[in-house]
């Protein structure tokens, strides 16, 4: 298990317990009482550590390299996935995957950011940072879903839209702006779930939805903590302070009515028990789809518009 800095005491204790168990097995010595004592200590240590996470620590968990990505969730909770490619203008952006899928017996359109597990795949996926053709592909899939009256499920997991020269030349800002304009009018239920990082316009470009949910240790923000720190203090090492100021965690976002639901994760993060978070995510999607499908199309669009108009309004 790859550990984060604040997890080191937990990992060390886990290793010690494993060593004791191996020693007991090899030497035929009964150390069960010591193992039980350490396991109780580990249980309490996990509870204390993960029960009092700072905003920055949650950001670190959201970026954990073993955290499940879009394709992992597709394989875990969906079936009959048929991936569709390209924006019919320039290229197929590997940072965004999209296609038809089934959630039990419900046909859906699935769209999501995809990161890589190693350097080679990360370069191919551009670290989950989409180009304009990625956002145009996503919009094409949404319009296709509307044509066939299929609900749309979106998984958001990106540090942000790709800021390179080529992306700007091909209209990055325009592509994201067009998605915002068109998604508000897509006449089928849309559910967006932030499964890891939800960075800036890169996340918002596929984030206009009737239901916006964020995993417990994911984040959704106008800028990354490092970017905010570089602007405010000219020092990216102040990212932990920036994370607190940005109020980017699921719990803060729910209080401000920016999102609709916080999806609980296994203790320690989604990577600790992928199957469990997969099942939790599946139940959340099914419940939200059931609720949204009962709303008339005109009412659905009116509610979606009103939802985004009231964000940032305080009485």
N, C-alpha and C positions, 0 to 999 in steps of 0.2 A: 504494500500500500504506500503510494507516494504521500508524504505528509507535509503539511504546511507548518510554518514556524511555531505557531501557537499550539499545534497538535503534538509537538515533540515529546512532552511528558506522557501523553497517552500512548504513543507508538512505542516508547521505551518500555512502558509497563506491559503492553501487549507482547512485546518480544520476550520479556522476562518470563511471562506466563507460559509462552510456547516452549521456551528453553526448559523450564521446570517440568512441563508435561513430557517433553522428549527424554529428559534425564530419568524421569520416573519410569517411562516405558523401557528404556535401554538397560537401566540398572536394577529394575524390579524393586525399587524402593518406594514405599508409600509416603508421598508428599501431598496427598490430596487436601489435607487441612490447610496447608500453606497456599496451595493453588486456589482454594475457595476464598481464603482471606484476600488474596491479591485480586481475584475476580470481583469481589465486592468493592474493593478499593478502586478498581478500574471503572466499575459501573458508576460510582459516585463522582469520579474524576470526569468522566464523559458528561454526566449530568451538569456538573458545575461549569465545565468549559463551554459546552454547546448551548447551555441555558442562558449564558450571559455574553453572547457574541457582540462585538462592536460592528458598526456599519462596514468598516474596512475588512474585518475578518469575514463577513458575509460576501463581500466582493471577491475575496480570495477563494472562497468555496465555490462561488459562481464560475470562477475561471479554472477550477480544478481539472487537470488533464484527463482524469478518469470519469468525469461527469458524463452521463448519457447525453448524446446529441440527437438531432432529429431522426436520422436513419436508425438509431438504436431504438427509439420509441416506436417507429413504424414497425420494426421487426418484432417488438415485444407485444404491442397492443392492437395492431391492425393486420389485415390480410388483403391479398389480391392487389398489392400496390403496383400500379403501372406508371412508371416515371415518364414525364413528358419533357421535351427539351426545346430550348431556343426562344428567341424573341421575334423571329421572322424579320429581323432587320440587320443584326450584326453577328451575334454569336450566342452560344449556350454558356451561361455563367454557372460554374460549378459551385459557387458559394451559396446558391439557392437551389434546393431540390423541390420538385412539385410534381403532382400527378394524382390520378384517381386511386382511391383506397376504400376499404370497407372497415367500419368499426362495428363489430358483430354483424348485424344485417343491414346497417345503415351505410349507404354509399355517400362518400364525401369527396371533396377536393382538399388535398393536403399540400400545404406550402410551408417551407421552413428554411432557415439558415443552416448550413452544414459546415462544421470545422473539421480539421484533420486530426488523426491520432499520432502521426509522426511528421517529420519535416517534409518528406516527399508529398504526402497527402495534404498537408497544410499549404504548401505552395500551390498545389492543384486547386484547392478550395479557397485560396487567398485568405486563409485564417478566418473564414466566415464573413469577410468584408465584401459585400456585393458591388458590382459595377452597374452602370445604368441598364445594361442588357438584362441583369438579374431582376431589377425592379420592373422592367418591361415584360419579362417572362412571367413574373408573378401576376401582373395585371392581366395579361392574356389568359392565364389560368383562371383568374377570378371571373372574367367575362364569360369564359367557357362554362364555369360552374353555374353562373346565372342562366345561361342558355339552357342547360339541362336541369335546372332547378335543384342543384345540389348544395348543401351547406358547406361552408369553408372553415377548415381548421388550420390555424397558423401557429408555427413554433418559432419564436424569436430567440436568437442567440448570436449576437454580433457585437464587437467592440464599436462598430460604426460603419457607415458606407465608405467604400474605398476612396481616399482623397487624392489619388494620383493624377498626373497631367492627362493621361489618356481618358480616364473616367470623366474629368471635367470637360475635355474636348467633345466627348460624346453626350454631354448633357446630364450629368449626375443630378444636379439640383432640380432641373426640369423634370427628370424622370420621377424623383421622389414627390415633387409637388403635384404632378399629374396623378400619381397613385392616391395621394390624400384627397384630391378632388373627386376622383372616380370611385374610390372605395366607399365614400359616404353615400353613394347612389346604387351600389350593388344590391339588388333586391332579393338576397337570400341571407339566411343567418350566418354571421361571421363570429368565430371565437378565436381570440389571439391569446397565446400563453407564452410568457417569458420563461424559458427553461434554463437560461444561464445569464448571459450578458444581454442587456437591452440598451445599447448605446446610441443616443442621439437620433438624427434623421435616418440612420441606417436601420434602426428598429422601427421607427414611426412609419417608414416607407411601406411596411406591410402590417402596420399596427392599428389601423382604423377598424374597430370591431364593435359588435353589440355587447360582447362580454370580454373583458380584459382580465386575465388571471396571471399571477406571478408566483412561481415556486418560492417557498419560504426563504431560501438562501440565494435567490436570483436578485438582480437589480435592474431598474428601469430609470434611465436618467438622460437629461438633455446633453450631458457631456461626461466623459470618463473622469474619475477622481484625479488621475494624473494630469489630464488636460486642464481641469479646473484649477488645480494647484499651480500649474505653470502660468496661467493667466492671472490669478489673484495674488500669488506670492512670488512669481518668477522662480519657483522651486518645486519640481515634481515630487520631491521626497516628502512633501507635505500632503500627499494623497490621503493618508488616514484622516487628517483634519478636514480635508475637502469632502470626503465621503460622509462625514457627520453633517456638514453644512448642507449638502445637496439633498438630504432626505430621500435617498434613492432606494432604500430597502422596501420590501413588500409591506411591512407593517406600517411604515410611514405613509406610503402611497395609498394604502387602504383608508387611513385616517383622513387623508386629504381628498378622498373620493375620486382619485385619479384611476384607480383600478377597482374591480368588482369583487375579487376574491383572492385570498392567499391560500395556496395549496401546500399543505404540510409535507415535509420531507422526513425520511428516516433520520434518527439522531446521528449527527455528523455530516449529513449531506446526502444528496441523491446517489452519489457514487458508492456509498456504503451498502446500499441495498437497491440496485436498479429495478429488480422485479417488483419490489413493493411500491416504489414511486411510480412505476409503470401502471400498476393496477389503480393506484390513487388517481393518477392523471386520467385514466380511461373512465373512471366513475364520474369525475368532474366534467369531462367532455359530454358524456351521455346525459347527465342531469341538465347541463346548460342547453344542449340541443333540444331536449324534450320541452324545456321552458320556452325557447325561442321559436320553435316550430308551431307553437300554439298562438303566436301573435300574427295578426294579419300583416301583409307586406307593407301596406301604406303606413300602418302604425309602427312597424319595425324601423322603417327609414326615418320617420319623425322622431322616434325615441333615440335612434343612433345620433341624429343631428343634434338633438337637445343635449345628449350626454356630453358631447365634445364642446358645445357652446358654453356649458356651465363650468368646465374645468378652469380653475383659477379665479372663480368668482366667490368672494367671501362676504358675508353679511355681518 
